[in-house]
């Protein structure tokens, strides 16, 4: 079973963080980076605990490592939908009450833009729908979906999963839900911009959080790097204004100023 989970946020560097973190000699990765057990209500969560356990190294493997003289290890996975899904934090707390959670956050304006192109590239957003159209349509697309998810744990919402470009960037509401189930000592908050500027310092923070020995990261791996045109300045300005009060609530709640004013 996992010792740590990277629970979000999507398009904030979770894959790069995970791929580099699991290079540490005392971390053994899950067999799949994103298991999505706690958020995929219709399929994976219904398969039960045995299905989830099968994604991680076994106790027998731990004994084998000790037998050949290697150190004990930690394991974990990275499913960035866990923080955003209304039921996932509770499900995690019920099954893994002692697990450590890692959250990496990015300027929500940049996150939304990256998210849009991510969905277009995978055919889950029509190419004929511009980014400006997509964020304009979001309120209508998501209308009532959260209430349906709360009322029926087996309900799955396409638009909530894939077209929540702005809503996913309102981090404070998601984090309040996470903190309602876990002690603050179990949660590490990271800034995406800091990670890509100085990856070693961020890795050091994570290792300290996981109580693992210091380690020098080599050959930094940057995954899921999108290539797309620059955002329209007027759109960016409008979104900065949109997220400003939500970011301030986040700063006040965490006591961290992320500096996302540009």
ZIVEN-V319054 format. One record per pair of residues at least 4 apart in sequence whose ideal C-beta (glycine too) atoms are under 6 Angstrom apart, sorted by sequence separation. I is the first residue (numbers start at 1). GAP is how many residues later the second one is. D is the distance in whole Angstrom. If there is no record, write none. Layout:
i:I gap:GAP d:D
i:I gap:GAP d:D
This chain:
i:13 gap:4 d:5
i:17 gap:4 d:6
i:36 gap:4 d:5
i:40 gap:4 d:4
i:41 gap:4 d:5
i:47 gap:4 d:4
i:57 gap:4 d:4
i:81 gap:4 d:5
i:87 gap:4 d:6
i:92 gap:4 d:6
i:93 gap:4 d:6
i:106 gap:4 d:6
i:125 gap:4 d:6
i:129 gap:4 d:5
i:137 gap:4 d:5
i:138 gap:4 d:6
i:159 gap:4 d:5
i:160 gap:4 d:6
i:164 gap:4 d:5
i:171 gap:4 d:6
i:175 gap:4 d:6
i:182 gap:4 d:5
i:195 gap:4 d:6
i:231 gap:4 d:6
i:243 gap:4 d:5
i:22 gap:5 d:5
i:40 gap:5 d:6
i:65 gap:5 d:4
i:106 gap:5 d:5
i:119 gap:5 d:4
i:120 gap:5 d:5
i:129 gap:5 d:5
i:182 gap:5 d:6
i:207 gap:5 d:4
i:231 gap:5 d:5
i:82 gap:6 d:4
i:119 gap:6 d:4
i:149 gap:6 d:5
i:251 gap:6 d:5
i:22 gap:7 d:4
i:37 gap:7 d:5
i:120 gap:7 d:6
i:148 gap:7 d:5
i:195 gap:7 d:4
i:6 gap:8 d:5
i:36 gap:8 d:6
i:194 gap:8 d:6
i:6 gap:12 d:6
i:145 gap:12 d:4
i:190 gap:12 d:6
i:247 gap:13 d:5
i:145 gap:14 d:6
i:203 gap:14 d:5
i:18 gap:15 d:6
i:37 gap:15 d:5
i:116 gap:15 d:5
i:145 gap:15 d:5
i:142 gap:17 d:6
i:200 gap:17 d:5
i:57 gap:18 d:6
i:116 gap:18 d:6
i:141 gap:18 d:4
i:56 gap:19 d:5
i:35 gap:20 d:5
i:188 gap:21 d:4
i:199 gap:21 d:5
i:141 gap:22 d:5
i:32 gap:23 d:6
i:31 gap:24 d:5
i:30 gap:25 d:5
i:30 gap:26 d:5
i:138 gap:27 d:6
i:138 gap:28 d:6
i:28 gap:29 d:5
i:135 gap:30 d:6
i:135 gap:31 d:6
i:124 gap:38 d:5
i:35 gap:42 d:5
i:39 gap:42 d:4
i:36 gap:43 d:5
i:39 gap:43 d:6
i:119 gap:43 d:5
i:35 gap:44 d:6
i:38 gap:44 d:6
i:26 gap:45 d:5
i:28 gap:45 d:5
i:33 gap:45 d:6
i:34 gap:45 d:5
i:39 gap:46 d:4
i:26 gap:47 d:5
i:27 gap:47 d:5
i:28 gap:47 d:5
i:30 gap:47 d:4
i:39 gap:49 d:5
i:116 gap:49 d:6
i:38 gap:50 d:4
i:115 gap:50 d:5
i:38 gap:53 d:5
i:112 gap:53 d:4
i:38 gap:54 d:5
i:112 gap:54 d:6
i:112 gap:57 d:6
i:111 gap:58 d:5
i:18 gap:60 d:4
i:108 gap:61 d:3
i:86 gap:63 d:5
i:14 gap:64 d:5
i:86 gap:64 d:6
i:14 gap:66 d:5
i:87 gap:66 d:6
i:105 gap:66 d:6
i:191 gap:67 d:6
i:10 gap:70 d:4
i:3 gap:71 d:4
i:5 gap:71 d:6
i:9 gap:71 d:6
i:3 gap:72 d:6
i:4 gap:72 d:4
i:6 gap:72 d:4
i:8 gap:72 d:5
i:2 gap:73 d:6
i:3 gap:73 d:6
i:2 gap:74 d:4
i:9 gap:74 d:6
i:2 gap:75 d:6
i:7 gap:75 d:4
i:8 gap:75 d:3
i:7 gap:76 d:4
i:170 gap:76 d:5
i:172 gap:77 d:5
i:172 gap:78 d:4
i:171 gap:79 d:5
i:172 gap:81 d:5
i:84 gap:84 d:6
i:101 gap:85 d:6
i:100 gap:86 d:5
i:101 gap:86 d:5
i:102 gap:86 d:5
i:103 gap:86 d:5
i:104 gap:86 d:4
i:106 gap:86 d:4
i:17 gap:87 d:6
i:89 gap:88 d:5
i:93 gap:88 d:4
i:104 gap:88 d:5
i:89 gap:89 d:5
i:84 gap:90 d:6
i:13 gap:91 d:5
i:83 gap:91 d:5
i:90 gap:91 d:6
i:12 gap:92 d:5
i:89 gap:92 d:5
i:12 gap:93 d:6
i:5 gap:94 d:6
i:7 gap:94 d:5
i:12 gap:94 d:4
i:8 gap:95 d:6
i:4 gap:96 d:4
i:5 gap:96 d:6
i:6 gap:96 d:5
i:9 gap:96 d:6
i:12 gap:99 d:6
i:11 gap:100 d:5
i:11 gap:103 d:4
i:132 gap:103 d:6
i:11 gap:104 d:5
i:117 gap:109 d:5
i:117 gap:111 d:5
i:41 gap:112 d:6
i:42 gap:112 d:6
i:114 gap:112 d:6
i:41 gap:113 d:5
i:42 gap:114 d:5
i:113 gap:118 d:5
i:109 gap:130 d:4
i:109 gap:131 d:6
i:108 gap:135 d:5
i:107 gap:153 d:4
i:13 gap:179 d:5
i:12 gap:180 d:5
i:13 gap:182 d:5
i:26 gap:186 d:5
i:24 gap:191 d:5
i:20 gap:197 d:6
i:20 gap:201 d:6
i:19 gap:202 d:5
i:19 gap:204 d:6
i:16 gap:206 d:5
i:16 gap:207 d:5
i:15 gap:208 d:4
i:15 gap:209 d:5
